[in-house]
Each structure stands twice: as structure tokens, then as C-alpha cells.
Amino acid sequence: MKEIRRLFILPMLIGILGGFSALGVREIIHYTSIVDSADILENDNYLFLFFIPIVFLISSYIINNFLKDTTNPTIDSVAKSIILKKGNLDYKKGIASVLLTSANIGFGIPVGREGPIAKFGGSATAFFLKYFNIKGINKPLFVTCGVISALAATFNAPIAAIVFGFEIVLGRLNFNIFIPLSISSITATIISRYFLGNYPTFYVHKLSYENLFLIVIPIVAILFALAIIFFETLFKNINSFYLKKGFKYYHKALIGGSIVAVLLFFFPDAASLGYAEVNRMFEVTYSYSNTFWLSIVKIIVIAFTFASGMFGGIFAPSIFIGGFLGYSIGGLLSYFMNIDPLVVALIGTASVTAGMSNAPFRASLIIIELTQNYQMAVPIILSSVLTSYFVQLAEDKIYYLRAIMQKGFDLSNLEYRAKLKQLEFTHLIDDSVKILEPNEYIKDIIYDLMDGNSSYFPVLENKKLIGILSFRDIRSIKDSKDYNSIQVKDIMTKNPHFLTKESNGLDVFEMISSADLSYIPIVENENSKIYIGMLNILAFKKFVSVLYLHKED
């Protein structure tokens, strides 16, 4: 019975909670919106000049005076909180982020709703779980169920929501995780479809492409990456300007709100969520030049919005930017090849979202589900992957950040990363690990290997590292008859990965991000490969945990 409750009943209840949470947020946005059905601002754009600076100031005042954590609750920040705080989310911030974001969207501020909805869904679930005897190891899983159920109901995309749970929050896959996530996501989607209908978020007719188009996707991906780099550079420069001038939060809100208001006065289509405008774009109601300038304006206004401390998601703006920019790029390409500009627009919605979030598969799957253009999966995924890669390449981002976050370390903190780069770990070398020679027989050393703490053993020849022997290698011996004749060199891993004396803490994290290693060999340098010793990863994690805690002081 406990198993049924954990795998089915609780996830279903959480799915119901997440589904109605998403519906509630939609209603809040609807009833606080002055740009929705009445089209007031569409006809009288000057009202932007009055409302938006005021909303910026009010939101900024509430955030900075009533919340302990003033950071914007994006999807990735919610994921980080679940991982690092073991599912303990801030209820007050969950409610505040939904209310503030709903008001922001209602008054035309160009942010998305998905981050606050994820925060609210997770916070509501965490509060709900207080009334059940949930062990600590299960709490992050069930809070994740709350997050993805809210997202599934919001976007009518249950599969993409489940993938989000795997890719971003939990980072692993088994039935004990897959079943609860699936039940919650599907339950919430059923609730959403019952009240809202089973309709795609974006109405895009079935698109097609020729295989020749795949050749130009790297060029298209570079252009999308440049747009993302432009946004991130602008965002950083605005923050630096505010910091240099010593502005208070209300100064930033007034300056940012005024700039956003003026831009939206001239370009009202860049306001609010932008989903209706994206649908109109796919109906070919914009010119190529209009879509280009609207994408640029959207980049500028969201950079000022987030730099000024406003709450809101980046997902909706990313779709808008990618779609509108992609349509203008597609228009240019159509002069040189037989290509539908809407194809590039659809690819852009996924690519920019992928580059912004550094989650190409999740972004691709969401767009495919939202538009129900499954036949476009190949170019969408290819462009999303390449866009994410080019952004990481240009900005020297840490591609393994999420993998290390699963281990409880937050490498997004620049101060902590700086300490890791300066870290010397030679004092963490374990000299007790047995050193092997390639010609030794397994039968002669097996009991000595079992006596030690290490599962990895260096194999040296003339003091040089030539291989690593692990118990996994030993388990590869299938026939006991061959056991007595097998030498170390026959089953060892040749040309193993290693670190050098010049390596730092980030290099260690990069290596353990792709494999669960307990020891890593250290050599003098890459050329000589003269063996020094084995780095004890458990000791390393303990040591850098002290640094990790110290950076919080």
C-alpha cells in the first residue's frame, strides 16, 4: 500500500494541485490584465508611459522590502533550489512571484509566466507535503512533481514537462522516478485540457523542409547565438552600470521602467507574454523588417526588465525573440534558396529558448509539443544543440554546471568558481593506492586489491601512467578458466583520463561530471605522464564543501 501511495496516489494529488495552480495563475493574469481583451493599450499606447514605471516601482518595493531572496524565480533557479535545498522552497516567495508576475504581464511588462508558475507549483507542493510523512529522500521528487505538473498544465505539454524533471531537476532515470513524474504531469494536463481544451499553444500549420536546408542550419544557429549573446551582454552591462552608479532598487526600477515604457510605446507588439503576436507572426501578418526590429526591441526590454529586478520568466520572451528573428532570417534566406521563412521561425523559437536555458533537448521537445510539428524534430533539435554550443563557446560557459549541481555544488557562483580555479589539491593525493605493473597476473594481486579502499588502480610502465584497472574491468572476466592466465594489461583501460599538477578544482569537477569516479590519477604533465598519485574524490568533495560553505558567509 505504501508503494501505491508513493508511486500513484500522492503524485496524482500533486498533479491535481499543480493543474489547478496553473489554472489559477491564468485567471490572475486575466483579471489583472489591462492589455488583454479590451486592447486598451493597443489603441492608446501612451498609457504604457504612465503604468509601467509605476508597476516597476511597486514591484521593486515589494520584492526588496518583504522578501528575503530578491532573485528572479526562473525555471532554472527553481530547479537549483530543489536540488541544493532538498525540496525546501520559500512559500512566501512562491505566492509573491505569481502575484507580481501576473500583474507585470497584465500591465504589459514583457516577461514570461513559466518561472513563477514553476515556483508556485513547487512551493504549494512543499507546503502540501507537510501534512504527509514524507522522508527527506522523497521530498525533492515530489516537489519536482509539483513543478512539472504546473508546467504541463500551463503549456499543454506533458512529455516536455516530464523531460524537464529528468534533465534539469533530478538528473537520473528509473521507475521510482518516472512513474510519479508521469502521473503528476498527465493528471495536471487532463485538468488543463478539461477546462481549457486540448489545443496547441501556437497555431502553426504543418511545415516541411528540404534536406538541403540542414546545411545552412549552422549559420542560422550562429545568428541565434549572437542574439542571445547580445541579450546577456546587455543585461550584464546594465547591471554593471547600476552597480557603478550605486543606484538603489527604486532608482533601478524607475530608470528601467521608464526605458521599457518608452520602447513599448513605440513597439506595443513587444509587450506582455507575446503569445498572441507569435501566433499572428505564424499567420504571416508581419513584414521581415518588422519582425527583425521587434525581436531586437524585445531583447532590450527584457534585459532592462530583469536588470531592474522584476520577476518573470524568460521562456515566453525567448520564444518571441526566436520566432520573430527566425522569420526575418528566413525571409533573407528565401531570396537564395527554396525555404519557407516560417520554418526558420519555428526553429528559432526552440533555438533561442535552448541557448537561453542551456537545455537544448528540453527546449526542442517543448516547442515540438506546443506546435505539434513533430515532423520538424530534426532541424529543431540540430539548431537548438548548435545554438547552445555556440553560446557556450563564445562566453566560455561551464557546460557541466547542471551535472555538478546534481552532486550538490553550485558552480554558477562566480566567487566560488574563482576559488576552485586557484585550488591546489596535491595534499588530497592518496599514496596508499596500490600501483600495478602491466605484466602482473590478476590471480596474484586480486586479494591485495580487495584489501584497499580504492576501486581504481594505476598501471605504470617506467613510472609513466599507461592505464587504469578497476573492479569493473575485473568483472569483465567471464570465463573462470581464463582467470589464471589474464594479465593486468589484458583488461585495463588504456590511455585513461588524468589530471596534472597544474589542474584545478574546476578540472576535477569537469572530470567527475561525466562519470562517478572515486579516484583520479595525477601526473606531472600531459607529455611525460610521470605518475604522482591518485586524487581521492571523496576527500576532494569534503574539502571543497568547506569552500562552498565559506562562500555563503
ZIVEN-V698964 format. One record per residue. RES is the residue in three letters. SS is DSSP state (H for helix, E for strand, C for the rest). PSI is psi in radians with two decimals (none if undefined). D_FIRST is the distance of its C-alpha to the first C-alpha in whole Angstrom. Layout:
BEGIN
((RES;SS;PSI;D_FIRST) (RES;SS;PSI;D_FIRST))
END
This chain:
BEGIN
((MET;C;-0.69;0) (LYS;H;-0.68;4) (GLU;H;-0.73;5) (ILE;H;-0.72;5) (ARG;H;-0.75;6) (ARG;H;-0.67;9) (LEU;H;-0.46;10) (PHE;H;-0.94;10) (ILE;H;-0.93;10) (LEU;H;-0.83;12) (PRO;H;-0.62;14) (MET;H;-0.75;15) (LEU;H;-0.71;16) (ILE;H;-0.66;18) (GLY;H;-0.70;20) (ILE;H;-0.78;21) (LEU;H;-0.79;22) (GLY;H;-0.69;24) (GLY;H;-0.81;25) (PHE;H;-0.47;27) (SER;H;-0.79;28) (ALA;H;-0.72;30) (LEU;H;-0.69;31) (GLY;H;-0.72;32) (VAL;H;-0.71;34) (ARG;H;-0.72;36) (GLU;H;-0.69;37) (ILE;H;-0.79;38) (ILE;H;-0.72;40) (HIS;H;-0.79;42) (TYR;H;-0.28;43) (THR;H;0.00;44) (SER;C;2.29;46) (ILE;C;0.03;50) (VAL;C;0.14;50) (ASP;C;-1.66;48) (SER;C;-0.56;49) (ALA;C;-0.29;52) (ASP;C;0.66;54) (ILE;H;-0.87;55) (LEU;H;-0.39;56) (GLU;H;-0.53;56) (ASN;H;-0.48;60) (ASP;C;1.35;60) (ASN;C;-0.34;59) (TYR;H;-0.35;61) (LEU;H;-0.41;59) (PHE;H;-0.73;57) (LEU;H;-0.46;59) (PHE;H;-0.85;59) (PHE;H;-0.81;55) (ILE;H;-0.82;53) (PRO;H;-0.64;55) (ILE;H;-0.78;54) (VAL;H;-0.71;51) (PHE;H;-0.83;51) (LEU;H;-0.78;52) (ILE;H;-0.82;50) (SER;H;-0.79;47) (SER;H;-0.69;48) (TYR;H;-0.80;49) (ILE;H;-0.80;45) (ILE;H;-0.77;44) (ASN;H;-0.22;46) (ASN;H;-0.27;46) (PHE;H;-0.13;43) (LEU;C;2.42;41) (LYS;C;-0.71;40) (ASP;C;2.00;40) (THR;C;0.09;42) (THR;C;2.64;41) (ASN;C;2.22;40) (PRO;C;1.36;36) (THR;C;2.98;37) (ILE;H;-0.76;34) (ASP;H;-0.63;34) (SER;H;-0.60;35) (VAL;H;-0.75;31) (ALA;H;-0.75;30) (LYS;H;-0.73;32) (SER;H;-0.70;31) (ILE;H;-0.74;27) (ILE;H;-0.90;28) (LEU;H;-0.47;30) (LYS;C;0.19;29) (LYS;C;0.69;25) (GLY;C;0.08;24) (ASN;C;1.65;26) (LEU;C;2.73;28) (ASP;C;1.91;31) (TYR;H;-0.75;30) (LYS;H;-0.74;34) (LYS;H;-0.59;35) (GLY;H;-0.79;32) (ILE;H;-0.78;34) (ALA;H;-0.70;37) (SER;H;-0.67;37) (VAL;H;-0.83;36) (LEU;H;-0.79;39) (LEU;H;-0.75;41) (THR;H;-0.70;41) (SER;H;-0.78;40) (ALA;H;-0.72;44) (ASN;H;-0.85;45) (ILE;H;-0.73;44) (GLY;H;-0.58;46) (PHE;C;0.14;49) (GLY;C;0.02;49) (ILE;C;2.28;48) (PRO;C;1.14;47) (VAL;C;2.94;44) (GLY;E;2.92;41) (ARG;C;-0.17;37) (GLU;H;-0.66;35) (GLY;H;-0.93;35) (PRO;H;-0.62;35) (ILE;H;-0.74;32) (ALA;H;-0.75;30) (LYS;H;-0.79;31) (PHE;H;-0.76;30) (GLY;H;-0.74;26) (GLY;H;-0.72;25) (SER;H;-0.76;27) (ALA;H;-0.68;25) (THR;H;-0.75;22) (ALA;H;-0.70;22) (PHE;H;-0.73;23) (PHE;H;-0.66;20) (LEU;H;-0.26;18) (LYS;H;-0.39;20) (TYR;H;0.09;18) (PHE;C;2.68;15) (ASN;C;1.35;14) (ILE;C;2.15;15) (LYS;C;2.69;16) (GLY;H;-0.59;20) (ILE;H;-0.43;19) (ASN;H;-0.29;16) (LYS;H;-0.82;19) (PRO;H;-0.62;21) (LEU;H;-0.83;19) (PHE;H;-0.60;18) (VAL;H;-0.66;21) (THR;H;-0.69;22) (CYS;H;-0.70;20) (GLY;H;-0.70;22) (VAL;H;-0.87;25) (ILE;H;-0.51;25) (SER;H;-0.68;24) (ALA;H;-0.70;27) (LEU;H;-0.70;29) (ALA;H;-0.74;28) (ALA;H;-0.60;28) (THR;H;-0.78;32) (PHE;H;-0.02;33) (ASN;C;0.79;31) (ALA;C;1.30;30) (PRO;H;-0.64;27) (ILE;H;-0.78;27) (ALA;H;-0.64;30) (ALA;H;-0.70;27) (ILE;H;-0.76;25) (VAL;H;-0.65;28) (PHE;H;-0.73;28) (GLY;H;-0.69;25) (PHE;H;-0.89;26) (GLU;H;-0.71;30) (ILE;H;-0.78;30) (VAL;H;-0.92;27) (LEU;H;-0.60;25) (GLY;C;0.31;27) (ARG;C;2.90;25) (LEU;C;2.15;23) (ASN;C;3.01;20) (PHE;H;-0.56;17) (ASN;H;-0.36;15) (ILE;H;-0.74;18) (PHE;H;-0.74;19) (ILE;H;-0.92;16) (PRO;H;-0.72;15) (LEU;H;-0.76;19) (SER;H;-0.80;19) (ILE;H;-0.80;17) (SER;H;-0.82;19) (SER;H;-0.79;22) (ILE;H;-0.71;22) (THR;H;-0.83;20) (ALA;H;-0.67;23) (THR;H;-0.70;26) (ILE;H;-0.74;25) (ILE;H;-0.80;26) (SER;H;-0.79;29) (ARG;H;-0.54;30) (TYR;H;-0.74;30) (PHE;H;-0.54;32) (LEU;H;-0.25;34) (GLY;C;2.78;34) (ASN;C;1.40;34) (TYR;C;2.54;37) (PRO;C;2.59;38) (THR;C;-0.66;39) (PHE;C;2.32;42) (TYR;C;1.69;44) (VAL;C;2.14;45) (HIS;C;2.82;47) (LYS;C;2.01;46) (LEU;C;2.80;48) (SER;C;2.86;50) (TYR;C;2.78;51) (GLU;C;2.61;54) (ASN;H;-0.46;53) (LEU;H;-0.50;56) (PHE;H;-0.51;54) (LEU;H;-0.42;52) (ILE;H;-0.60;55) (VAL;H;-0.03;56) (ILE;H;-0.67;52) (PRO;H;-0.66;53) (ILE;H;-0.77;56) (VAL;H;-0.74;53) (ALA;H;-0.65;51) (ILE;H;-0.73;53) (LEU;H;-0.72;54) (PHE;H;-0.70;51) (ALA;H;-0.67;51) (LEU;H;-0.65;54) (ALA;H;-0.73;53) (ILE;H;-0.74;50) (ILE;H;-0.67;52) (PHE;H;-0.81;54) (PHE;H;-0.86;51) (GLU;H;-0.62;50) (THR;H;-0.76;54) (LEU;H;-0.77;55) (PHE;H;-0.80;52) (LYS;H;-0.70;53) (ASN;H;-0.66;56) (ILE;H;-0.78;55) (ASN;H;-0.75;53) (SER;H;-0.70;56) (PHE;H;-0.81;59) (TYR;H;-0.76;57) (LEU;H;-0.73;56) (LYS;H;-0.68;60) (LYS;H;-0.16;61) (GLY;C;0.57;59) (PHE;C;2.48;58) (LYS;C;2.99;56) (TYR;H;-0.60;52) (TYR;H;-0.49;54) (HIS;H;-0.81;57) (LYS;H;-0.71;55) (ALA;H;-0.72;53) (LEU;H;-0.75;57) (ILE;H;-0.90;58) (GLY;H;-0.75;55) (GLY;H;-0.67;55) (SER;H;-0.74;58) (ILE;H;-0.77;58) (VAL;H;-0.72;55) (ALA;H;-0.77;57) (VAL;H;-0.77;60) (LEU;H;-0.71;58) (LEU;H;-0.42;56) (PHE;H;-0.72;59) (PHE;H;-0.46;61) (PHE;C;1.24;58) (PRO;H;-0.39;56) (ASP;H;-0.22;54) (ALA;H;0.08;52) (ALA;C;2.84;51) (SER;C;-2.70;47) (LEU;C;-0.76;44) (GLY;C;0.09;47) (TYR;H;-0.69;44) (ALA;H;-0.67;47) (GLU;H;-0.65;49) (VAL;H;-0.74;48) (ASN;H;-0.71;47) (ARG;H;-0.60;51) (MET;H;-0.72;52) (PHE;H;-0.24;50) (GLU;C;0.11;52) (VAL;C;0.99;55) (THR;C;0.02;57) (TYR;C;2.65;58) (SER;C;2.89;60) (TYR;H;-0.72;60) (SER;H;-0.68;62) (ASN;H;-0.76;60) (THR;H;-0.62;56) (PHE;H;-0.88;57) (TRP;H;-0.58;59) (LEU;H;-0.63;56) (SER;H;-0.69;53) (ILE;H;-0.77;56) (VAL;H;-0.72;56) (LYS;H;-0.73;52) (ILE;H;-0.80;52) (ILE;H;-0.79;54) (VAL;H;-0.62;53) (ILE;H;-0.52;49) (ALA;H;-0.80;51) (PHE;H;-0.63;52) (THR;H;-0.87;49) (PHE;H;-0.64;47) (ALA;H;-0.44;50) (SER;C;0.05;51) (GLY;C;0.25;47) (MET;C;2.64;46) (PHE;C;2.61;42) (GLY;C;2.82;41) (GLY;E;2.79;39) (ILE;C;-0.17;41) (PHE;H;-0.92;40) (ALA;H;-0.80;41) (PRO;H;-0.61;45) (SER;H;-0.74;44) (ILE;H;-0.76;44) (PHE;H;-0.89;47) (ILE;H;-0.85;49) (GLY;H;-0.74;48) (GLY;H;-0.84;48) (PHE;H;-0.74;52) (LEU;H;-0.72;53) (GLY;H;-0.65;52) (TYR;H;-0.70;54) (SER;H;-0.67;57) (ILE;H;-0.74;57) (GLY;H;-0.64;56) (GLY;H;-0.69;59) (LEU;H;-0.75;61) (LEU;H;-0.51;60) (SER;C;-0.32;61) (TYR;C;-0.33;64) (PHE;C;-0.33;64) (MET;C;2.87;62) (ASN;C;1.61;60) (ILE;C;2.41;57) (ASP;C;2.10;55) (PRO;H;-0.48;55) (LEU;H;-0.45;52) (VAL;H;-0.81;50) (VAL;H;-0.60;51) (ALA;H;-0.79;50) (LEU;H;-0.75;46) (ILE;H;-0.66;46) (GLY;H;-0.66;47) (THR;H;-0.70;44) (ALA;H;-0.69;42) (SER;H;-0.80;45) (VAL;H;-0.69;45) (THR;H;-0.72;42) (ALA;H;-0.78;41) (GLY;H;-0.63;44) (MET;H;-0.69;43) (SER;H;-0.18;39) (ASN;C;0.69;40) (ALA;C;1.32;37) (PRO;H;-0.70;39) (PHE;H;-0.77;36) (ARG;H;-0.79;34) (ALA;H;-0.74;37) (SER;H;-0.80;38) (LEU;H;-0.68;35) (ILE;H;-0.82;35) (ILE;H;-0.70;38) (ILE;H;-0.74;38) (GLU;H;-0.71;35) (LEU;H;-0.57;37) (THR;H;-0.19;40) (GLN;C;0.66;38) (ASN;C;1.21;41) (TYR;H;-0.44;39) (GLN;H;-0.17;43) (MET;H;0.23;44) (ALA;H;-0.74;41) (VAL;H;-0.98;43) (PRO;H;-0.55;46) (ILE;H;-0.85;43) (ILE;H;-0.74;41) (LEU;H;-0.83;45) (SER;H;-0.66;46) (SER;H;-0.77;43) (VAL;H;-0.81;43) (LEU;H;-0.70;47) (THR;H;-0.80;47) (SER;H;-0.71;45) (TYR;H;-0.79;46) (PHE;H;-0.63;50) (VAL;H;-0.79;49) (GLN;H;-0.69;47) (LEU;H;-0.76;51) (ALA;H;-0.61;53) (GLU;H;0.08;51) (ASP;C;0.83;50) (LYS;C;2.78;46) (ILE;C;1.90;44) (TYR;C;-0.34;42) (TYR;C;0.30;39) (LEU;H;-0.82;38) (ARG;H;-0.64;35) (ALA;H;-0.66;34) (ILE;H;-0.54;35) (MET;H;-0.58;33) (GLN;C;-0.40;30) (LYS;C;0.02;32) (GLY;C;0.21;32) (PHE;C;2.34;36) (ASP;C;1.68;37) (LEU;C;0.03;41) (SER;C;-0.24;41) (ASN;C;2.02;43) (LEU;H;-0.64;47) (GLU;H;-0.74;48) (TYR;H;-0.72;45) (ARG;H;-0.68;46) (ALA;H;-0.67;50) (LYS;H;-0.69;49) (LEU;H;-0.63;47) (LYS;H;-0.50;50) (GLN;C;-0.03;52) (LEU;C;2.30;50) (GLU;C;2.31;51) (PHE;C;0.33;49) (THR;H;-0.46;51) (HIS;H;-0.13;51) (LEU;H;0.09;47) (ILE;E;2.32;48) (ASP;E;1.91;47) (ASP;C;-0.12;50) (SER;C;-0.13;48) (VAL;C;2.25;47) (LYS;C;2.34;49) (ILE;C;2.35;51) (LEU;E;2.75;51) (GLU;E;2.60;54) (PRO;C;-0.47;54) (ASN;C;0.04;56) (GLU;C;2.55;54) (TYR;E;2.46;52) (ILE;H;-0.67;48) (LYS;H;-0.47;48) (ASP;H;-0.31;51) (ILE;H;-0.13;48) (ILE;H;-0.71;45) (TYR;H;-0.55;45) (ASP;H;-0.66;46) (LEU;H;-0.65;44) (MET;H;-0.39;41) (ASP;H;-0.44;42) (GLY;C;3.02;42) (ASN;C;-0.37;40) (SER;C;2.61;40) (SER;C;-0.01;39) (TYR;E;2.37;42) (PHE;E;2.25;46) (PRO;E;2.48;49) (VAL;E;2.09;51) (LEU;E;2.61;55) (GLU;E;2.01;58) (ASN;C;0.76;61) (LYS;C;0.03;59) (LYS;E;2.49;57) (LEU;E;2.10;54) (ILE;E;-0.20;53) (GLY;E;3.02;50) (ILE;E;2.31;46) (LEU;E;2.26;45) (SER;E;2.91;41) (PHE;H;-0.41;39) (ARG;H;-0.72;37) (ASP;H;-0.70;41) (ILE;H;-0.64;41) (ARG;H;-0.26;38) (SER;C;-0.18;40) (ILE;C;1.92;42) (LYS;C;-0.60;41) (ASP;C;2.06;43) (SER;H;-0.39;44) (LYS;H;-0.54;48) (ASP;H;-0.13;48) (TYR;H;-0.76;47) (ASN;H;-0.33;50) (SER;H;-0.09;52) (ILE;C;2.29;50) (GLN;E;2.89;51) (VAL;H;-0.76;50) (LYS;H;-0.34;52) (ASP;H;-0.50;50) (ILE;H;-0.08;46) (MET;C;2.79;47) (THR;E;2.00;46) (LYS;E;2.69;49) (ASN;C;1.01;51) (PRO;C;2.84;47) (HIS;C;2.59;47) (PHE;C;2.94;48) (LEU;E;2.81;49) (THR;E;3.04;53) (LYS;C;-0.47;55) (GLU;C;-0.13;55) (SER;C;2.75;51) (ASN;C;-3.04;49) (GLY;H;-0.63;46) (LEU;H;-0.61;45) (ASP;H;-0.66;46) (VAL;H;-0.82;44) (PHE;H;-0.68;41) (GLU;H;-0.68;42) (MET;H;-0.70;42) (ILE;H;-0.06;38) (SER;C;-0.46;37) (SER;C;-0.10;37) (ALA;C;2.55;36) (ASP;C;1.60;34) (LEU;C;2.51;37) (SER;C;-0.41;38) (TYR;E;2.56;41) (ILE;E;2.29;44) (PRO;E;2.51;48) (ILE;E;2.30;51) (VAL;E;2.93;54) (GLU;C;-0.97;57) (ASN;C;3.02;58) (GLU;C;-0.47;57) (ASN;C;-0.86;60) (SER;C;-0.63;60) (LYS;C;0.50;57) (ILE;E;2.17;58) (TYR;E;2.38;55) (ILE;E;-0.83;54) (GLY;E;-3.06;51) (MET;E;2.22;47) (LEU;E;2.17;45) (ASN;E;1.92;42) (ILE;H;-0.63;40) (LEU;H;-0.76;38) (ALA;H;-0.65;41) (PHE;H;-0.81;42) (LYS;H;-0.69;38) (LYS;H;-0.75;39) (PHE;H;-0.80;42) (VAL;H;-0.30;42) (SER;H;-0.57;39) (VAL;H;-0.75;42) (LEU;H;-0.70;44) (TYR;H;-0.77;41) (LEU;H;-0.62;40) (HIS;H;-0.59;44) (LYS;C;-0.27;44) (GLU;C;-0.31;42) (ASP;C;none;45))
END
